[in-house]
Amino acid sequence: MNKLDHEQTNTLDLQELVSLLIKNSVIIILVTLVFTLVVGFYTHYGITPKYESKTLINVSKKVNEEQSGNSSDIFRYGSELAKRYSIISKSNTVIQTVQLELKNNHNLELSEDTIKNCFEVVSVNDTDILRITVTYPNYLTAQDIANAVTNASIDVYEATYTDAIVTSIDTADLNENPVSPNLKLNIVIGFVLGLLVSVGFVLIKELMNRKIKTEKDIEEYLDIPYFGSIPNITKIKCE
């Protein structure tokens, strides 16, 4: 097969593929639409939304006159204190204090595991500034937990490290917009998944179909030359 024949074959194959997709366009559209609607419906009604509330604090070291000139050591020590803070914030003492605070002041009864697993403490760009992020199904409760965790952890931390100073920069924000699930993203994923499944089904169905449908199939599958076809002859009843 020369280059021209090879290019013609590829063109025909592409034409067959396009023709196949057009022929089965109804199936492709329906399957894609079903996937998109199911994913969108499940995302909107089947998944509990999650809300975030964040606080920002600064952890530093008390500085005397002798240490005031060595700013690099102060910053390094502050960063080390920040790493310890994330550990202490998950301690039983802090969690139990938060649990009691939520029960007494907000009428919320949450288990220790629920409180411990709903927040994280991370350093902002490896500095001595920490961000406490709470993720919870209710945005008001998320704000209450964030403030309670911040206040309790500051008290326990300063009691543990007497040379540390923890300053609250931002109190918990009230965010009424859920951070998850992402409805638009999930709809796009459902659309793409439905499109891939439907097109894949059509292609596999076609590849598994070994029936002879055209003159080209006779030459390709049976390896015999095709010269012509005999048309159907309809018998005419003579009166």
trRosetta pair geometry for C-beta under 8 A, 3 or more apart (Angstrom, degrees):
i j d omega theta_ij theta_ji phi_ij phi_ji
1 5 4.5 -122 -164 91 87 129
1 6 5.4 110 136 -61 115 84
1 9 7.4 -7 -169 -14 144 141
2 5 5.2 96 54 11 68 101
2 6 7.0 -127 103 -6 36 93
3 6 5.6 -57 -149 36 32 114
3 7 6.3 30 154 -18 67 105
4 7 5.8 -55 -150 36 31 108
4 8 6.3 30 152 -19 65 107
5 8 5.6 -56 -148 37 32 112
5 9 6.3 35 153 -22 66 104
6 9 5.7 -51 -149 33 30 112
6 10 6.5 30 153 -17 63 105
7 10 5.7 -53 -149 36 33 112
7 11 6.3 35 151 -21 64 105
8 11 5.6 -54 -150 35 32 113
8 12 6.4 32 153 -18 66 105
9 12 5.7 -55 -149 37 31 110
9 13 6.3 34 152 -21 65 105
10 13 5.6 -52 -147 35 32 113
10 14 6.4 32 154 -18 64 105
11 14 5.8 -55 -150 37 31 110
11 15 6.3 33 150 -20 64 106
12 15 5.4 -53 -146 37 34 114
12 16 6.3 37 153 -21 66 103
13 16 5.6 -52 -149 34 31 112
13 17 6.5 34 151 -21 63 104
14 17 5.6 -51 -149 33 34 113
14 18 6.4 32 153 -16 66 104
15 18 5.8 -53 -147 38 32 109
15 19 6.1 33 153 -19 65 109
16 19 5.5 -55 -145 40 30 113
16 20 6.1 35 153 -25 65 105
17 20 5.6 -52 -148 32 29 113
17 21 6.5 26 155 -16 63 105
18 21 5.9 -56 -149 37 31 108
18 22 6.3 29 153 -17 66 107
19 22 5.8 -56 -146 38 30 110
19 23 6.1 35 154 -24 65 108
20 23 5.6 -54 -147 34 28 114
20 24 6.4 -2 162 8 64 110
20 202 6.5 144 150 153 103 115
20 203 7.6 91 127 -93 143 61
20 206 5.8 0 -149 -85 142 158
21 24 6.3 -71 -143 54 27 90
21 25 6.5 63 149 -74 63 77
21 28 6.8 23 -162 -36 79 157
21 199 7.0 0 -116 -125 106 94
21 202 6.8 107 -103 115 58 155
22 25 5.4 -11 -154 -38 35 116
24 27 4.8 -39 -179 38 88 117
24 28 5.9 93 121 -25 86 98
24 202 4.5 161 95 -124 161 132
25 28 5.5 -56 -145 40 35 113
25 29 6.0 35 158 -20 70 107
26 29 6.0 -56 -146 37 27 108
26 30 6.2 24 157 -17 63 110
27 30 5.9 -60 -145 39 27 108
27 31 6.1 21 162 -14 66 110
27 198 6.2 170 129 -161 82 107
27 201 7.6 -116 145 92 127 123
27 202 6.6 143 89 -76 131 109
28 31 6.2 -58 -143 39 24 105
28 32 6.1 22 159 -15 62 113
28 195 7.1 41 -175 -136 96 62
28 198 4.3 131 -128 138 58 132
28 199 6.1 47 -122 -68 116 67
28 202 6.6 -30 -68 -31 99 141
29 32 5.9 -61 -146 41 26 110
29 33 6.0 26 157 -20 64 111
30 33 5.7 -57 -146 37 27 111
30 34 6.3 28 156 -21 64 106
30 198 7.9 148 65 -117 64 139
31 34 5.7 -53 -147 34 30 111
31 35 6.4 30 156 -17 64 105
31 194 5.5 175 131 -173 74 92
31 197 6.2 -132 155 95 129 102
31 198 3.7 157 74 -84 136 115
31 201 7.3 171 -90 29 173 142
32 35 5.9 -55 -149 37 30 110
32 36 6.3 28 155 -19 64 109
32 191 6.2 40 -176 -154 97 62
32 194 3.8 129 -127 121 46 116
32 195 4.8 40 -107 -71 119 65
32 198 5.6 -73 -44 1 81 146
33 36 5.7 -57 -147 38 30 111
33 37 6.2 25 158 -16 66 109
33 194 7.2 -175 9 155 23 157
34 37 6.0 -59 -145 40 28 107
34 38 6.1 26 159 -18 65 110
34 194 6.7 162 64 -131 68 132
35 38 6.0 -58 -144 38 26 109
35 39 6.2 20 161 -13 64 110
35 190 5.0 179 141 178 83 82
35 191 7.0 151 97 -93 105 24
35 193 5.6 -150 173 90 142 93
35 194 2.7 -171 43 -76 140 112
35 195 8.0 -122 57 -16 144 51
35 197 6.8 139 -67 36 148 133
36 39 6.2 -60 -146 40 25 106
36 40 6.1 21 158 -15 63 114
36 187 6.1 48 -161 -163 87 76
36 190 4.6 132 -111 115 43 111
36 191 4.6 37 -92 -79 112 72
36 194 5.7 -79 -33 6 75 150
37 40 5.7 -59 -142 42 28 110
37 41 5.9 28 160 -19 66 109
37 190 7.9 -164 18 146 26 143
38 41 5.9 -55 -143 38 26 109
38 42 6.2 21 159 -15 63 110
38 190 6.9 -176 67 -151 74 133
39 42 6.0 -57 -143 40 27 107
39 43 6.1 28 157 -21 64 109
39 186 5.5 -159 158 155 107 93
39 187 6.4 160 101 -104 110 41
39 189 6.7 -149 180 85 157 88
39 190 2.9 -153 35 -84 150 137
39 193 7.5 112 -53 47 147 130
40 43 5.8 -55 -144 36 27 111
40 44 6.2 18 161 -13 64 111
40 183 6.9 61 -141 -168 76 89
40 186 6.9 150 -91 106 50 100
40 187 4.7 39 -84 -99 102 96
40 190 6.3 -119 -32 39 74 159
41 44 6.1 -63 -146 40 26 105
41 45 6.0 -23 173 23 66 113
41 46 7.4 59 126 -11 67 107
42 45 6.9 -76 -128 57 21 78
42 46 4.1 -32 -161 30 65 136
42 47 6.8 65 146 -22 72 94
43 46 7.1 -8 -41 48 13 90
43 47 5.6 -22 -145 20 43 125
43 181 5.1 -122 -156 97 94 141
43 183 5.3 147 127 -116 130 67
43 186 4.4 142 -85 93 151 156
43 187 7.3 -107 32 -51 152 73
44 47 7.9 61 8 38 9 88
44 183 6.1 51 -76 -119 83 120
47 180 7.9 -85 147 145 128 83
47 181 4.7 34 107 -14 150 131
48 137 5.1 -27 158 -122 120 123
49 137 6.7 111 80 -145 56 70
49 178 3.6 -73 -176 -112 118 155
49 180 6.8 165 -151 92 57 49
49 181 6.9 -104 -106 13 64 63
50 135 5.2 19 173 -180 121 98
50 136 6.9 145 -152 72 77 12
50 137 6.0 -57 -102 -87 57 51
50 178 6.0 102 61 -160 40 96
50 179 5.8 -54 95 57 90 87
50 180 4.6 9 41 57 109 95
51 135 7.2 165 79 -149 36 54
51 136 6.2 -33 60 69 84 64
51 137 7.1 72 12 -174 89 12
51 138 6.8 -63 31 117 129 14
51 139 3.8 -100 162 -87 168 78
51 142 4.9 -141 98 -5 100 154
51 175 5.9 171 -172 89 97 92
51 176 7.4 -28 -128 -132 133 22
51 177 7.7 132 -124 81 90 33
51 178 5.5 -79 -77 -109 70 60
51 179 6.6 124 -128 2 27 88
52 133 6.0 -19 -159 -168 109 96
52 134 6.8 147 -153 78 54 53
52 135 5.4 -21 -94 -95 76 72
52 142 6.5 -161 -155 176 12 148
52 175 5.7 -7 72 62 69 146
52 179 4.9 40 -14 -23 113 141
53 133 7.6 155 78 -153 39 51
53 134 4.9 -13 58 58 87 105
53 136 7.8 -22 12 26 104 105
53 139 7.0 125 -53 -163 107 67
53 142 4.0 148 -1 132 113 97
53 143 4.4 -169 -123 -83 160 54
53 145 7.3 130 60 60 127 86
53 146 4.2 -128 110 -16 109 146
53 172 4.6 32 162 -169 116 105
53 173 5.8 -169 -147 64 74 61
53 174 7.0 1 -112 -96 112 33
53 175 6.1 -170 -86 18 64 100
54 131 5.9 -11 -166 -173 114 99
54 132 6.6 153 -155 80 58 54
54 133 5.0 -15 -101 -101 90 71
54 134 7.5 -169 -77 20 42 71
54 146 6.6 -123 -95 -144 8 146
54 170 7.3 21 114 102 85 127
54 172 6.9 153 69 -132 24 61
54 173 6.0 2 49 24 74 104
55 131 7.4 161 81 -155 45 52
55 132 4.7 -4 55 55 94 106
55 146 5.2 157 -22 166 106 105
55 147 6.9 134 -67 -86 138 48
55 149 7.8 179 27 76 136 96
55 150 4.5 -47 97 -74 166 143
55 168 6.9 -44 179 -149 116 96
55 169 8.0 136 170 58 71 74
55 170 5.8 -173 -153 93 51 78
55 171 6.1 -25 -119 -154 101 25
55 172 5.1 -46 -63 -71 97 65
56 124 7.6 17 -138 -35 104 142
56 129 6.6 2 -173 -179 97 102
56 130 7.3 163 -153 85 51 48
56 131 5.6 -19 -101 -103 74 71
56 132 7.8 -159 -73 20 28 75
56 168 7.7 107 84 -169 54 56
56 169 4.1 -55 105 71 100 114
56 170 4.0 50 31 29 103 103
57 85 7.9 -152 91 176 129 155
57 129 7.3 168 88 -155 40 59
57 130 5.2 -14 63 61 89 96
57 132 7.0 33 2 -12 109 108
57 150 6.4 168 -50 -148 128 103
57 154 7.0 -150 -137 -82 150 108
57 166 5.8 7 173 -176 125 93
57 167 6.5 159 -162 81 73 44
57 168 5.4 -40 -105 -106 88 48
57 169 6.0 -177 -100 7 25 87
58 128 6.2 56 -163 118 72 92
58 129 5.3 -28 -100 -102 74 73
58 130 7.6 172 -90 18 25 75
58 166 7.2 164 82 -154 49 47
58 167 4.6 -10 56 58 99 98
58 169 5.8 86 -21 -46 96 112
59 78 5.9 154 105 -168 75 80
59 81 4.6 -156 147 111 123 110
59 82 4.6 167 52 -79 134 73
59 85 5.5 -134 -72 -45 154 144
59 128 5.0 -126 67 -179 76 92
59 129 7.8 -179 18 -88 72 25
59 130 6.3 41 -12 -10 110 116
59 157 7.6 -79 -119 156 116 149
59 164 6.3 -18 -167 -168 89 114
59 165 7.6 151 -157 80 42 50
59 166 5.4 -11 -103 -104 71 80
60 74 7.4 18 -164 169 92 98
60 78 4.8 -15 -118 -115 53 123
60 81 7.5 163 -95 62 6 148
60 128 5.9 87 -78 143 66 149
60 164 7.2 143 80 -159 36 64
60 165 5.0 -23 70 63 87 98
60 166 7.9 167 25 -82 64 35
60 167 7.3 5 14 2 108 108
61 74 5.8 -143 53 -150 115 77
61 77 5.0 5 -32 108 148 124
61 78 5.7 -122 -11 -72 89 78
61 81 6.7 170 -63 -26 87 147
61 163 5.7 10 -154 140 85 97
61 164 6.2 -48 -102 -105 55 54
61 165 7.0 146 -123 15 5 88
62 163 5.0 -117 31 -163 104 66
62 164 7.3 -100 -15 -59 84 8
62 165 5.8 113 -65 -33 72 108
63 67 5.1 -134 -151 90 77 109
63 68 5.3 99 157 -87 120 71
63 74 6.1 2 -92 -116 118 135
64 67 5.4 78 52 20 72 100
64 68 7.1 -112 99 -34 34 88
65 68 5.7 -37 -146 0 31 121
66 69 8.0 -65 170 19 33 97
67 70 5.8 -71 -163 45 60 101
67 73 7.1 -108 -159 87 97 123
67 74 6.5 119 155 -72 108 104
70 73 4.4 12 137 23 116 117
70 74 6.5 139 102 -20 73 89
71 74 5.4 -57 -150 38 38 115
71 75 6.2 37 155 -20 71 105
72 75 5.8 -54 -147 37 31 109
72 76 6.2 31 154 -19 65 108
73 76 5.7 -54 -144 38 31 112
73 77 6.2 29 157 -17 65 108
74 77 6.0 -58 -148 39 27 108
74 78 6.3 30 152 -22 62 108
75 78 5.5 -55 -148 35 31 114
75 79 6.5 33 153 -21 64 102
75 128 6.8 -136 -155 -20 61 124
76 79 5.8 -52 -153 32 31 111
76 80 6.6 31 149 -18 63 104
77 80 5.5 -51 -151 35 36 114
77 81 6.4 40 150 -21 65 103
78 81 5.5 -51 -149 34 34 113
78 82 6.5 41 149 -25 64 101
78 128 3.5 -22 141 -95 109 150
79 82 5.4 -48 -152 28 35 117
79 83 6.9 38 150 -20 63 98
79 123 7.3 55 -149 -143 80 148
79 126 6.8 22 -144 166 126 71
79 127 6.6 -98 -98 -164 95 26
79 128 5.2 -98 -72 -69 51 80
80 83 5.8 -49 -156 29 36 111
80 84 6.8 33 149 -14 64 104
81 84 5.6 -56 -153 38 37 111
81 85 6.4 50 147 -35 66 100
81 128 6.8 33 63 -138 99 105
81 161 6.5 -180 -132 123 109 170
81 164 5.3 158 -151 -116 143 123
82 85 5.4 -43 -151 19 35 120
82 86 7.4 37 155 -20 61 94
82 123 5.2 85 140 -101 132 111
82 127 7.4 103 -33 113 172 42
82 128 4.8 -162 -44 -136 128 53
82 129 7.5 -5 -116 29 142 17
82 130 5.5 179 -152 -58 100 107
83 86 6.4 -50 -163 24 35 108
83 87 7.4 28 145 -11 62 104
83 123 7.1 -27 -74 -48 65 133
84 87 5.7 -59 -161 36 44 112
84 88 6.2 37 149 -17 76 108
84 157 7.8 131 112 -137 98 104
84 161 7.4 96 102 -41 146 142
85 88 5.8 -59 -145 40 33 107
85 89 6.1 39 157 -29 67 106
85 121 6.5 -125 116 154 92 148
85 130 5.9 -104 94 -54 142 163
85 153 6.9 81 -172 162 88 120
85 157 5.7 13 -118 -114 84 145
85 166 7.5 134 -115 -106 132 126
86 89 5.8 -48 -145 27 28 116
86 90 7.3 18 157 -10 57 105
86 120 8.0 11 -149 -179 109 63
86 121 4.0 -168 -116 89 82 116
86 122 7.2 58 -102 -79 135 30
86 123 7.7 -82 -42 -39 129 82
86 130 7.1 -166 -64 -137 88 133
87 90 6.4 -71 -165 38 32 102
87 91 7.3 53 140 -49 64 92
88 91 5.2 -26 -160 -12 47 122
88 94 6.6 109 149 -33 69 137
88 153 6.3 125 110 -153 95 90
88 156 5.9 -175 165 112 116 115
88 157 5.4 127 100 -88 153 85
88 160 6.5 -143 -121 24 145 158
89 94 5.6 -131 -154 131 36 171
89 119 7.9 -95 146 108 122 120
89 121 5.0 95 49 -28 156 149
89 132 7.2 -151 -157 -110 156 118
89 149 6.5 54 -168 178 106 101
89 153 4.1 4 -108 -117 83 140
89 157 7.9 -8 -63 -56 74 116
90 94 7.1 26 10 62 4 129
90 95 7.1 21 -168 -50 40 112
90 116 5.9 77 -149 -147 85 98
90 121 7.9 -135 -37 12 92 118
91 94 5.0 92 61 10 82 100
91 95 6.9 -156 94 -4 41 91
91 156 6.9 -157 60 151 132 156
92 95 5.7 -60 -140 43 32 109
92 96 5.8 30 163 -18 69 110
92 112 7.3 4 -133 -158 75 142
93 96 6.2 -58 -144 38 22 106
93 97 6.4 23 155 -18 59 110
93 156 5.5 136 111 -119 122 140
94 97 5.7 -60 -151 36 29 112
94 98 6.3 29 154 -18 66 106
94 149 7.1 56 164 -146 112 68
94 152 4.9 127 -151 127 74 113
94 153 5.1 34 -134 -84 136 72
94 156 5.3 -102 -74 11 90 155
95 98 5.7 -54 -149 37 31 112
95 99 6.2 36 151 -23 65 106
95 112 5.0 73 146 -151 129 92
95 115 5.4 143 -151 94 91 127
95 116 5.4 -13 -109 -68 137 94
96 99 5.4 -48 -145 34 34 116
96 100 6.4 33 156 -17 64 104
96 112 6.8 -14 -75 -104 65 115
97 100 5.9 -56 -150 37 30 109
97 101 6.3 33 151 -21 64 108
97 148 7.9 -179 119 172 80 94
97 152 4.1 155 100 -138 126 128
97 155 7.6 -143 171 65 166 129
97 156 7.4 -167 7 -47 153 119
98 101 5.5 -55 -146 36 32 114
98 102 6.3 29 157 -18 66 106
98 115 5.5 151 102 -169 129 147
98 145 7.0 53 -178 -148 124 69
98 148 4.5 110 -139 135 83 113
98 149 5.4 17 -102 -80 140 61
98 152 5.1 -111 -60 8 79 158
99 102 6.1 -57 -149 36 27 108
99 103 6.4 22 155 -16 62 111
99 110 6.4 -132 -123 72 81 81
99 111 7.9 -20 -118 -178 126 14
99 112 6.1 -47 -62 -85 142 70
99 115 6.0 -116 -71 -22 85 156
100 103 5.8 -59 -146 39 31 110
100 104 6.0 16 163 -9 68 113
101 104 6.4 -63 -138 43 23 100
101 105 5.8 -21 180 21 63 119
101 106 7.6 36 135 7 67 104
101 148 4.5 166 95 -139 139 118
101 151 7.6 142 -122 74 165 124
101 152 6.7 -133 -14 -57 144 120
102 105 7.0 -68 -119 54 16 84
102 106 5.0 -48 -156 52 57 116
102 108 4.1 -62 165 71 104 109
102 109 7.7 169 113 -76 105 23
102 110 6.0 -9 102 20 155 109
102 115 7.8 -160 -2 -94 149 126
102 144 6.2 103 -117 139 91 119
102 145 6.9 10 -86 -90 131 69
102 148 5.8 -40 -56 -68 86 172
103 106 7.6 -9 -37 56 8 72
103 107 7.1 35 -160 -122 39 21
103 108 6.3 -104 -79 70 43 52
103 109 5.6 57 -106 -90 98 66
106 141 7.7 132 152 -117 141 69
106 144 4.9 73 -102 -157 165 151
108 141 6.2 135 -118 -127 148 104
108 144 6.7 133 -1 107 152 149
110 114 4.6 -120 -178 85 99 131
110 115 5.4 113 118 -53 124 92
110 145 7.8 -4 29 -95 166 116
111 114 4.5 100 57 2 82 104
111 115 7.2 -152 92 -3 45 84
112 115 5.9 -58 -152 38 33 108
112 116 6.0 29 155 -19 68 112
113 116 5.7 -57 -140 40 30 110
113 117 5.9 15 166 -9 67 115
114 117 6.4 -68 -142 43 21 100
114 118 6.2 17 163 -25 61 118
115 118 6.2 -67 -145 30 24 108
115 119 7.5 -17 173 9 59 107
115 145 6.6 -167 -134 -143 84 117
115 149 7.6 171 -180 -79 102 108
116 119 7.8 -96 -165 42 21 83
118 134 5.7 31 133 -158 95 79
118 135 5.8 -144 -169 65 73 63
118 136 5.2 37 -168 -76 135 90
118 142 7.8 -133 160 -115 123 77
118 145 6.4 -20 100 154 129 163
119 132 6.1 11 -179 -178 122 88
119 133 6.3 166 -151 86 72 45
119 134 4.4 -29 -93 -96 100 70
119 135 7.3 164 -87 15 47 66
119 145 6.6 -162 -50 138 126 117
119 146 7.0 157 -110 -96 131 66
119 149 5.6 -69 73 -75 173 174
120 132 7.6 177 87 -148 38 51
120 133 5.6 -11 57 58 83 95
121 130 5.6 4 -174 -178 96 122
121 131 7.4 165 -150 81 51 44
121 132 5.2 -16 -100 -100 81 75
121 133 8.0 174 -84 20 34 69
121 153 7.9 176 -81 -166 148 170
122 130 6.9 156 80 -153 31 72
122 131 5.6 -18 64 58 83 92
122 133 7.4 -2 15 6 104 112
123 126 5.5 61 118 -106 129 27
123 127 6.2 171 176 49 99 47
123 128 7.6 -29 -142 -97 107 16
123 129 7.1 106 -160 74 65 52
123 130 5.8 -48 -99 -99 52 70
123 131 8.0 129 -134 16 7 78
124 127 5.6 -31 80 43 77 105
124 129 4.5 -35 41 93 119 103
124 130 6.9 -166 -9 -100 87 17
124 131 5.6 90 -60 -22 100 106
125 129 7.9 22 44 56 86 107
129 169 7.2 6 -143 -11 106 153
132 146 6.1 146 113 -151 108 83
132 149 5.9 -174 177 103 144 122
132 150 5.7 -169 44 -78 156 90
132 153 7.7 165 -91 35 146 151
133 146 7.7 -22 -144 -111 19 114
134 142 4.8 164 110 -163 111 78
134 143 7.8 -174 67 -66 136 20
134 145 4.7 151 -146 92 154 113
134 146 4.3 -128 2 -68 130 89
134 149 6.9 160 -71 13 119 141
134 172 7.5 -6 23 -130 125 124
135 142 6.9 -5 -135 -125 14 122
135 179 7.0 -83 -125 52 104 133
136 139 7.7 161 79 -87 92 26
136 141 5.2 -110 127 97 147 104
136 142 4.0 -173 41 -79 110 86
136 145 6.3 119 -34 17 148 145
137 141 7.8 14 67 55 63 131
138 141 4.0 63 82 16 111 112
138 142 6.5 -176 89 -17 55 83
139 142 5.3 -47 -144 32 35 118
139 143 6.7 38 155 -19 63 100
139 174 6.5 85 150 -167 109 70
139 175 5.9 -135 -146 78 120 56
139 176 5.3 176 77 -104 175 47
139 178 7.9 -115 -64 -81 110 63
140 143 5.9 -53 -156 33 33 110
140 144 6.6 31 149 -17 65 106
140 174 7.4 13 -99 -135 55 104
141 144 5.5 -54 -147 38 37 112
141 145 6.2 37 155 -20 69 104
142 145 5.9 -54 -146 36 28 109
142 146 6.3 31 155 -22 63 108
142 172 7.7 -179 126 -175 70 129
142 175 7.6 -54 93 49 138 91
143 146 5.8 -55 -147 34 30 113
143 147 6.5 24 159 -12 64 106
143 172 4.5 144 -153 130 68 128
143 173 7.2 -113 -111 91 102 27
143 174 5.1 -6 -79 -93 147 73
144 147 6.2 -59 -150 39 29 106
144 148 6.1 25 156 -17 65 113
144 172 7.7 -143 -41 81 15 163
145 148 5.7 -61 -144 41 30 110
145 149 6.0 29 159 -20 68 108
146 149 6.0 -54 -143 36 25 108
146 150 6.3 26 157 -19 61 110
146 172 3.6 127 92 -105 124 127
147 150 5.7 -57 -147 37 30 112
147 151 6.3 23 160 -14 66 109
147 171 6.2 22 -104 -167 100 93
147 172 4.6 -96 -50 1 83 126
148 151 6.1 -58 -145 40 28 106
148 152 6.1 20 162 -13 65 113
149 152 6.1 -61 -140 43 25 105
149 153 5.9 19 165 -15 65 115
150 153 6.3 -62 -141 40 21 105
150 154 6.3 23 160 -21 61 109
150 168 6.3 79 163 -112 127 114
150 171 7.6 -170 72 -132 162 59
150 172 7.2 -162 -2 -46 136 96
151 154 5.9 -56 -149 32 27 112
151 155 6.7 24 156 -16 62 107
152 155 6.0 -58 -153 36 31 110
152 156 6.4 21 156 -11 67 109
153 156 5.9 -56 -142 43 33 106
153 157 5.8 34 159 -23 67 112
154 157 5.9 -58 -142 38 25 110
154 158 6.2 17 164 -12 63 110
154 166 4.6 -160 -136 101 88 137
154 168 7.0 -49 -75 -55 153 97
155 158 6.4 -61 -145 40 23 103
155 159 6.3 20 157 -16 61 112
156 159 5.8 -61 -148 39 29 111
156 160 6.2 26 155 -19 66 109
157 160 5.8 -59 -148 37 30 108
157 161 6.2 -22 171 30 69 101
157 164 6.3 -78 147 97 96 144
157 166 5.6 71 88 -36 131 148
158 161 6.8 -69 -125 66 27 70
158 162 7.4 66 175 -111 60 37
158 164 6.0 -135 -108 84 60 95
158 165 7.5 43 -111 -114 108 31
158 166 5.8 -118 -57 17 101 109
159 162 7.8 5 -159 -78 22 71
161 164 3.9 47 107 -4 116 122
168 171 6.6 40 164 -74 127 68
170 173 7.2 -13 160 -43 117 96
175 179 7.8 36 125 -45 138 97
178 181 7.6 5 130 28 129 37
181 186 5.9 24 154 -34 121 141
182 185 3.8 25 114 26 122 118
182 186 6.1 148 86 -19 68 88
183 186 6.0 -62 -146 39 26 108
183 187 6.3 28 157 -21 64 107
184 187 5.8 -55 -149 33 30 112
184 188 6.6 29 153 -17 64 104
185 188 5.8 -55 -153 36 33 111
185 189 6.4 33 150 -18 66 106
186 189 5.4 -51 -146 38 35 114
186 190 6.2 39 153 -21 66 104
187 190 5.6 -51 -147 36 32 113
187 191 6.4 35 152 -21 64 104
188 191 5.6 -52 -149 34 32 113
188 192 6.4 27 155 -14 65 106
189 192 5.9 -56 -146 40 30 107
189 193 6.0 29 156 -18 65 111
190 193 5.7 -56 -141 40 28 111
190 194 6.1 28 159 -19 64 109
191 194 5.9 -58 -148 38 25 109
191 195 6.3 25 155 -19 63 108
192 195 5.7 -55 -148 36 30 112
192 196 6.3 28 155 -17 65 107
193 196 5.9 -55 -146 37 30 109
193 197 6.2 27 157 -17 65 109
194 197 5.8 -55 -143 38 29 109
194 198 6.1 25 161 -16 65 110
195 198 6.1 -59 -144 39 26 107
195 199 6.1 18 162 -11 64 111
196 199 6.1 -59 -141 43 26 104
196 200 5.9 27 159 -20 63 114
197 200 5.8 -59 -144 40 25 112
197 201 6.2 29 156 -23 63 106
198 201 5.7 -51 -147 32 29 112
198 202 6.6 27 155 -17 62 105
199 202 5.8 -54 -150 36 33 111
199 203 6.3 29 155 -16 66 108
200 203 5.8 -57 -145 39 30 108
200 204 6.1 26 160 -15 67 109
201 204 6.0 -57 -143 40 27 106
201 205 6.1 29 157 -21 63 111
202 205 5.8 -57 -147 37 26 113
202 206 6.4 25 155 -18 62 108
203 206 5.7 -58 -150 37 30 110
203 207 6.3 27 155 -17 66 108
204 207 5.7 -55 -144 39 32 110
204 208 6.2 26 158 -15 66 110
205 208 6.0 -60 -145 40 26 106
205 209 6.4 29 154 -27 62 109
206 209 5.7 -56 -149 29 31 114
210 221 7.3 128 -172 -127 90 145
212 217 4.4 171 -141 113 72 129
212 218 6.0 66 -157 -70 132 67
212 221 6.4 -130 -89 46 98 142
212 222 7.8 6 -93 -25 139 113
213 217 5.8 94 40 -11 61 151
214 217 5.1 112 57 -4 69 98
214 218 7.8 -120 104 -5 49 82
215 218 5.7 -45 -162 21 44 115
215 219 7.2 33 149 -8 68 101
215 226 4.8 134 -172 162 99 165
215 229 7.4 -109 -87 -45 109 118
216 219 6.1 -60 -157 41 38 105
216 220 6.0 29 152 -16 72 115
217 220 5.6 -61 -137 44 32 108
217 221 5.5 5 174 2 73 116
218 221 7.0 -62 -126 47 16 89
218 222 5.4 -30 -171 32 57 121
218 224 6.6 -64 158 66 91 88
218 226 5.0 100 84 -77 131 117
219 222 7.2 -52 -95 57 12 82
219 223 7.1 51 -175 -111 46 23
219 224 6.9 -118 -109 68 51 43
219 225 6.7 27 -107 -119 100 33
219 226 5.4 -85 -51 -13 99 106
220 223 7.8 -18 162 -66 12 55
